[in-house]
Amino acid sequence: MSASYLPPLAPYPTTRLRRNRRDAWSRKLVAENVLGAGDLIWPVFVHDEPSGRVPVPSMPGADRLSIPALVDAAGEAAALGIPTIAIFPVIDPGLKDPDGSDAVNPGNLVCRAVSAVKKAVPELGVLCDVALDPFTSHGHDGVIRDGYVVNDETVAILARQAVIQAEAGCDIIAPSDMMDGRVGAVRRALDEAGFDRVRIMSYAAKYASCFFAPFRDAIGSASALGSADKRTYQMDPANGDEAVREIALDLQEGADMVMIKPGLPYLDVVHRVKEAFRVPTFVYQVSGEYSMIRAAAERGWLDGERAIMESLLCFKRAGADGVLTYFAVEAARRLKAG
């Protein structure tokens, strides 16, 4: 075929999006979202055992820490630029009862751990859950009356729990129970006790998710909860509009920051919340998400480091201002290395 019969060439594209992807420096230059150590909150487990570190079997690489080991770990986190840790207690089963009474004991494990960390690393922020599940013998987040987790009686206990944690030095109170009205009650209790500067990060949209299972193993509530579930107070995974309503209510009641939990399966909720409210929005990359990435990496099915960093960046892209993640120290080391 002669050249005169060849079909005309398609117009040469003047817009080529690949140009900015060609080099590492240009990819950094045009990155729409950036992850930094300052975006991370590190959840840590503290126990009263003499052993400094005890591995959590269902969360490879995560440990239960004694208070001295926790203080050391907090110092490392601060040195890496992580601004906040979240402390979760592993309560001695002998201290648990149906009403979670140790939750309002000023000398409990949480309060002693917070005091020790704030004394040793005062510049590090400390977040504490307000919920009863680590303290109850039945593993639920509230007290049970006639087979039902009751709302208002639980909220009254949570308000007292928040005050003793603030007295111990907690900087951020995080109600995680999903009882109605608990943010307002906690805010009033803190203000009346003189802790008007203590912040509230509400677990505003916490779903009744199977992805929490390794966490319950870590704090020792799994065996107490047994086959029961938390669907009468945690949110249905089918619902998104309800999450927006929950966020709106918690903000009206005085929440300074809000959280969506779990993380990766609920990126749509993170995005909707940030777009709707434009308030500090956090997401919890929960234990099940952590364990899945770890397990796949251990089997060689994923590049673990890349999966960790990619998952965390996805939260930022969805609109999160920060991420609670068990990978916080590992990710901060990677970010520091460049």
Helices and strands as residue ranges (DSSP letters): G 3-5, G 17-21, H 24-29, G 37-39, E 40-47, E 53-55, E 63-65, H 67-79, E 84-90, G 93-95, G 101-104, H 109-120, E 125-130, E 144-145, E 148-149, H 152-168, E 172-175, H 182-192, E 199-206, G 210-212, H 213-219, H 222-225, H 241-252, E 257-261, G 264-266, H 267-277, E 281-285, H 287-298, H 304-318, E 322-325, H 328-337
